[in-house]
Amino acid sequence: MKTLGRLILSAIFLVLTGVMAAVAHSAPELVFAFYPDFSRKILSALASVTAAVPFCVWEILLLLAVLWLVYTLVNVFRRHGRGFCAWLSGVVLALSVFAFAFVGVWGLNHFGPTVAQALSLPVREYSAAELAEATRYYAAEATRLASAVPRDAADVGQFSDFETLAAQAGAGYAPLAQRYALFTGSTARVKKLASWRLFSRFGITGIFVCVTGESCVNPDTYAAWLPFTMCHEIAHRQTVAAEDGANFCAYLACMENPSAEFQYSGAMAAYIYCSNALMKVDRTAASEIWNSVAPGIRADAQAANAHYAQYEGAVQDAAQKVNDVYLKAFSETSGVQSYGEVADLLIAWYQQQKTA
């Protein structure tokens, strides 16, 4: 009876999860009239609790859960398999509850208004010339800020340690919150992943865990990208679910941050995203702009490429495929490739600022 009861509960939670997603997808005007604000409040409350400790609470909880699963499974086999169905039904129930909590607290934001809509940013199809113009702008911005970052003999940027940057990461969202309701969520300190070696093997620079409200970053992220990545993970806690949207919000937060390190990281990221997009449609223009930027930008980009090259391989490819499936499941139809769509937002932002 215990096994049957767990399975019935699991089915109920899964059905409720599906109903939530279906309603959000079919009636977005109704759901997202209140859901983003509700989500931000829940996430802020969770973050205020987990912020009391410097480590990632979710990593400890996950480790304890795995140890408990192993311990209980060993006990099942000691009894020659008796109780295995009950054990398995318990696992299914736990996963069903987690899925319900994930979707209910944060996951529905995948179906909500885009960042462009939330910021009243008119995004459209752009020409190669418009992309090149925006790329030049962000290249000039990055070049202007490159000299504000200390550099070594090889012209590679030298950034503050993780803890210092983590303490500053939320500062850029405060002025944004005064102008946009989207950024009124928690800016609690970013946390360092203890399991960063595993994340590096998977090619993952950060993760947001909604059930604990924690924005966590891999400390092995290349230094010049670290401030930008921190702002990216905070953007997820601001209920920005889409990756391209989180990247664009990270740029905005970096540029509003009083720290030159954050400003340079944001400007460099914006330039790299636009440059990569331009390289696909006009390699000559992209190369011309690349040769015009400050030597420090090229040094940082090349050092970053060399840093990440050590992790390339089958494990990283497999992790990217899993992430691709996750993104497509929540209607980010272009999957991992959506990381490149931030260029459209950056072009729209540049054009809006140009005409303001």
Secondary structure, DSSP 8 states (H G I E B T S, - for coil): -HHHHHHHHHHHHHHHHHHHHHHHHH-HHHHTTTHHHHHHHHHHHHHHHHTTSSS-HHHHHHHHHHHHHHHHHHHHHHTTTTTHHHHHHHHHHHHHHHHHHHHHHTGGGGGS--HHHHTT-------HHHHHHHHHHHHHHHHHHHTTS-B-TT--B----HHHHHHHGGGGHHHHHTT-GGG-S-----EE-TTHHHHHHHT--EEEETTTTEEEE-TTS-GGGHHHHHHHHHHHHTT--SHHHHHHHHHHHHHHSS-HHHHHHHHHHHHHHHHHHHHHH-HHHHHHHHHHS-HHHHHHHHHHHHHHHTT-SHHHHHHHHHHHHHHHHTT-TTGGGGGGGHHHHHHHHHHHHHH-
